[in-house]
Amino acid sequence: MSDAAVLPASDHAATLEELRKVIDGPLTDIARRFSRFLGGRWPHRALVIFTRECTGRPGKVAGAADIIDRITIAELEELKSSVGLGLSYAGEAALTGSRLWVWAIRDISGTLLVLVPHTSSRIPALKELGSVFGIVATSIRQQVVQSSPEYLAESRAASAARARTFAEMSAAHEAALARILLTLRSANLDDRAARSMATTAVSDALIALRSHEASHKALAEEAPGPAFARLGREISPLLHHQGVEAEFAAPPLDGRPIPGEVASGARAMTQAAVLALVTQHDLDRVRIAWEYADIDLVVDVRDRAGGQLDLQLVRQNLESRVAMLQADLQIESLPGWGSRVQIRIPLDPPRALPSPPELSLLNRREREVLALVAMGKRNKAIATELGVAESTVKFHVAGVLKKLEVSSRGEAAAIGMRAGLVPRPDMPFELER
C-alpha cells in the first residue's frame, strides 16, 4: 500500500481503537501490543522500541527469540546515531552480531523503532507508520515523565534484576579471566611471544568487560547534577508563570548516581509537591532541594506562605509513587509559618524479604493477582493474563486490598514487591543487556 492510500472511515475508526489498546497498558507489554498492531500491514519477525527516556529498560522488544535475545544496547545505540530525528532508514544494519535488513524510524522525540521484516524491501506506508509510532513514542514518554506507578514498578524490578545479573556476571568473568592471566604469566611456560599476545588479549577483555558494565550503568542511572537540572528546566516555566520565585538547592555534583526510576519518581513527586504549594494564594517563594542522607535521596520542598496547604490532597497525589518506591513522606503546614513536603527515597532497590504475615491471608488466586498488580498491570491486562473476566479481577483486587488492610493499589503493590512476588523480569520480550 502506498503512503497516499486512504482507508475507509470505518477502517480508520477500527485502527484508532486498536491503537488505543496499544497505548492503554503497562510499559512491560507495549512492544508485544504494538507488534500485534503492526503485523498485518508491516509484517516483521522482530520489533524493538529503543528509548533513553525509559532508564529501567531502554529496549522494548517482541518477536523471534533468535533475534531479540541477541540484540545489544550498543548495536541499538549505533543504529540510532545513524538515523536523524524524524527520519527513516531501510537497509542492512549491524544487529545480533551480524547484518540484518531493517526498517528503522526515529521519532522527533528521539525514540527509535526497529522492525526486522521478512523480506528486504522499502518501508511500506512510511508516513502512516511514522505517525502511529509517534503516538506510541509520545505515550511512552508521558508515562516516564509522569512516573506512573506502573512505570516505577517496572523500572524498580529492572534495577533489581540488573544489579543481580551484573554482580553475577562480573564476578564469574573476572574470576575466570584472572585465572587465565595467572596461568599465562607463569614463568614455567615457554613461547614468550605467544604468552605475551595472550596476556594482552585477556587484559583487553577485562577492560572491555568493565567498560560494558559502565555503559549499562549509564543507561540505568543519572548523575545527580543533570538529574536535578532537568527538574529545574521542567518546573521553572510554571513557577515563572505563577509569579513565584524559586530557590533551587542541587545535590552534590560528586554524589552517588541516582537509579533511573528514583530520579524520574523524584522529579514527578517534586513537581506534584510544588503544584500543591502553588495553590496557596499568598505563595511568592519556594525552596526546592535534593540532598543525600545515608543511602537515601531526600526531596525537600518548602515555602513561607500562610500555611494553608491541603495536606490530604497532597498525600493523595503522592501516595502511589511513594508506596511504589518505598519512600517516606512527611508533610507539615503550620498557619503563619509555611509548609514543607519532604520525601525520603531509598536509592537501592529493596531486597526480597520473607512474605509478610498478612500475605498468609491471601489465597492462591489473590497472590497471583497481587503479583501482577505489583508488576504495574491494570485490571484489563491481568484479566487477559489469567484468562478471566475483568469483573473477576476487580473482585480479587478488592479482596486483596481488604485483607492487606490498605486503601490503594500502590500500597498493595509495595507489599507484593517487598514479599518478592514480582518475578525476575527476564521474559523474552524485554531486552536486558
N, C-alpha and C positions, 0 to 999 in steps of 0.2 A: 504494500500500500504506500502511495506517495505521501510526502509531507502535506500536500494540499488536499488530501482526501477528507471528506466531510461525512461524519456519521449522522444517521437519523436522530431526531430529538430523543426518541425512546432509548436508543443505544447510548446517547450522551448521559441520560439520567441513570441508566444502569451502571455505566462506567464510573460516574461520580459516586454512586452508592458503594461500589466495590472499593473505590479509592478511600472513602471514609473508613471502611473497615480496616484498611491497611494502617492508617494513622491512629485508629482508635484501639490502642492496646499497649502493653508494656514493650519497652525497647528490646527486651531479650528476644522477642519473636518477630520484630519488624522486618528482618531480612526474609524470613520464610513467607510472611504475608505478602511482601512486595514481589517476591519471586513468583508466587502463585498468580498475582495480579498481572504480571508482565508475560507470563508463559505463553498465552495464546497468540499475541501479536509480535512478541520479541522472544522467540524460543531460545533457550540457553541451557547450558549444562551446569553453570555455576554463577552466583551473583555475590558481589561484595559491595557494601556501603562503607566507605572509609572516611572518618572524620576525626580531627584532633579535638573537637569540642567535647566528645564523649570520652573522657580520660579513663573511665573504668575499662571499657572495651572499645578501642577506636575502630576495630574491624567487626562489622556485622556481616555474616556470611550464610549462604544457603546453597544447596546443590550437591553435586557429586563429591563424595568424601575424598577420592583420589586427587581432587583439585583443591578443595577448600582446606584440607588438612595439611597441605604443603605450601600454601601461600604465606609469605612472611611480611611483617610490617615494613622491613627495609625495601622489599620489592614494591609494595604499595606506595611508599614514600617516593621512590624513584619514578614510578608511573605518574603519580600526582604532579610531581615537579615538571613533567614534560607536557602536561595539558594545561593550557591557560584558563583563567577564570571565565566561565560562561562558554567554554569551547568543548569540542568533542574530538575523539580520535577513534579510528577503526584501522586496525593493523596488528602486527605482532608486538608482543611485549614480554619482558622477562618476568615470568611468573612460575612458581613451583620448581624453580631451579632449571627451567627450560624456556622455550619460546612458545607462547600460545597466541592465537588470534583472539583479540578482544575488541569489544565495544566499550569505550570509556567516555563518560560525560562528567565534567567538573562544574558543579553549580556555582553561581556567583557568590555563595556563602563559603566556598572552598571545599565543600563536601564532594567526594568522588564516588561515582557509580561505575562499577566494572562488571560487564557481562561477558561470559565466555560462550559464544554462540556455537551452534552445532556445525556451521559451515563458515568459511571465510567469505565475508561479503561486507558491503557498506551497511551503515545503520539504517534500518527502515523507519519511516515516520519519525525522523530525528527530532523535529520541533516538538512533536507531541510527547515523545519520550522525555525530552528535556523539561517540558512543562510539568508532567506528573512527578518526575524526580524532584523538581524544585519544591513541590508541595511536601513531599516526604522529607526532604532535607530541612525545610523550614520547621516541620513538626518535630523532628529530632532536636533541632537547635532550641526550640521553645521549651521542650521538656528538660533539656540540660540547663538552660538559663533559669527556668523556674525551679529547678532542682526538686521535681516532684518526688514524693516518697518512693514511687516505683523506680525512678532513675537512681535514687540514693541506695535503695536496696540492691539493685543490680551492681552498681559500682562498688559498694562495700563488699559484696560477695566476691567480685572480681579481684579486689585488692587482697583479700584474704587468700584466695587461691593462687594469685600471682606470687605472694610472699612465700607460700609453701613451695611452689614449683621452683622458684629461683634458688631458695635455700637448698633444696634437694639437688637440683641440677648443678649448682656451683660447687657444692661440697663433693659430689661424685666426680665431676670433671677435673676439678683442681687436684683431688687426691690421685686420680689416675695419671694425669699429666705430670704431677710431681714425682710419682714413682718412675715414670719413663725418664724424666730428667736425671734422677739419681743414678739410674742404670747407665744411661748414655755418658754420664760424666765419670763413670767408674774408671780408675786408672788401669784396671785389669783388661779393658777392651782395647783391641788394636784398630787399625784403619782409622787413624785420626781424622782424615778428611770426611769420611762418612759420618763419624760421630759428631763432628762439628756441624755438618749440614743438618743432621737430625736434631741436634740440640737447638739450633736456630729455628727450625720448623716448629718444634714443640713450644719454644718461648713465644713465637709469634701466635701460636694457637691459644696460649694462656692470655696474651694481651687481647686477642680478638674476643675471647670469652668474656673478659671483664668489660670490654667496650660494648659488647652485645647487651650485657646486663645493664650498663649505664644508659644505653639507648632506650631500653624498655622502661627504666625508671623515669626517664624524661617524659615518656608518654603517660605515665601513671601519676606523676607528681607535678606540682607547680612550685616555683621558687616563691618565697613569701613576699618579696618586693613587687614583682609583676602581678601576683595574685591580688594584692591589695590595691595596686594602681588600677587594675581593671575595674574593681569595685568603685573607685573614685570616678572613673570615666562614665560608668553606668548611672551613678546616682547624682552626680553634680548638676546635670541639667534640670532635674526635678527640683532640687533644693533652690537653685537659682530662680526658677520659675515661681516658686513659692515665696521668694524673698527671704530665705533662711540662709544664714551664714554657717558654713561647715568648717569644723576643725578636724583634720584627718591625722591620726596618730598611727603611723605604719609600724608593722612588726620589724624586728632587727633584720637587716638585709642578709646577715650571715646565719639566720635562724634555720632550723630544720625544715627541709622541703615539706610541703603540705600535700597529703594524698588528694587526688583529683576530686573525689566525692566530698571530702571535707572542705576544700576550697570553694567548690560550687555551692555546697549547702550553706557555708558561712556567708557567702555573698548574698544568697537568697534570703537568709534569715536576717542579715544586717539590713537589707533593703526593706523587709517586712517591718522590722522594728522602727526604722526611720519613718516609714509611711505612717505608722501608728502615731509617732510623736508629732508629725506634721499636722495631724487632725486637730491639734490644740491651737486655738485661735491666737494665743499670745506667744507662740513659739517664734523666736528670732535667731536662735543659735543652737547648734547641736554638735556634740563631740562624738566622733566615730573612731574607735580604736580596735586594733587587733594586737594581741600580745601572747607570749608563751608563758605557761605555768606548768612546770614539771613536763609531763608528756601530753599536755592538752593545749589546744588553741582556744584563747578566750576572746570572744567578741563582746565589746563593751560600748554601748550607745547610751548617751545621757544628755540631758538638757537642764536649763534653769528656768523653765516656764512655770506655770501656776500649779503644776502637779495634779492635773485633772485627767490623767490618762485612763482609758477604759481597760483595766487590767484583764478582765475576762476575754475581751475581744482580742487583745494582743496574744494571750495564751492560746486561744483557739487557732489563730493564724500561724502559730509557730509549732504547735504540739506534734503534728505529724512528722515534720522534719527532725525535730528534737528527739522524738522517740526512735526514729529510724537510725540516727547516728549515735544513739545512746548518750546524748548530751544532757547537761544540767542547766535548767533555765531558772533565772532569778529575775523578778520584776518588782520594782519599787516605784511608788508615786506618792510623794508627800506634799500636801497642799502648802503652797508658799515656798517650797524648796525645789521642786522639779521632779523629774522622772528618770529612771535608769533601767535598761534592759541588759542583762549580762547572760551570755550563753557560753558554757564551757564544753568544748567538743574534744573527745579523745582523738588523738592523731593516729593511733594504731587500731586496726580492725579488731573487734572483740574476739577472744578465743572461745571456742565452743565449750560450753560448760555442761555439767550434768543437767538433765531435764529438771526444770523447777517442779516442785511438788504439785503445783496446780495443773501441770500437764497430765498428771495421772487421772484427772477427772475427764479427760477427753477420750472419746472412743477412736477407733482406727480411722474412720472417715473424717472425723473432725481434725485429727492430726494431719491428715493429708491436705485438707483444706487450709489449715493454718500454715503448713509448709509453703503452699502456693501463694497464700497472702503475703508471707514473708519474702517471697521472690518478687513481689510487686505486681502480681497478676490481678486483674479485675475479675468480677464475677462471671462475665461472659467467657473470658479465656479459661477460667477454672472449670466452668461447665463443659467446655469443649475438651479440655484435658482429661476430665474424669468421665466424660460420656454421660452426663446427667443434665437435667433441665436447669436453667438459670435460677428458677424459683427454689429449687432444691439447694443450690449453693447459698442463696440468701438465707435459707433456713439454717444451714450449718454454720454460716458466718455469725448469725445472731446467737446461736448456741455457744460458739467459741467465745464470743465477747462476754456472754453471761457467765460462763464457767471460769473464765480468766479474771472476771471482775474488772474489766476495762471498758472504756467508752468509745474507743476508736480503733480502726484497722491498724493505724500506725503503732499504737501501743501493743496490740496483739502481735504485730509483725516483729517488733523488737523482742518480745518474749520468745517467739519462734526462732529468731536468729540467735539469741543467747543460748537457746537449748540445742543449737546445732541442727535444726530441722531443715535448713536450706542446704540442698545438696551442692557438692562441688561443681562449679559451672564449667564442666569440660565437655559439654554436649557438642556434636559436630557442627552445629550451626553458629557457634561462637568462636571467633578467632582468638586464640590465647597466646600466640607467640609474641 
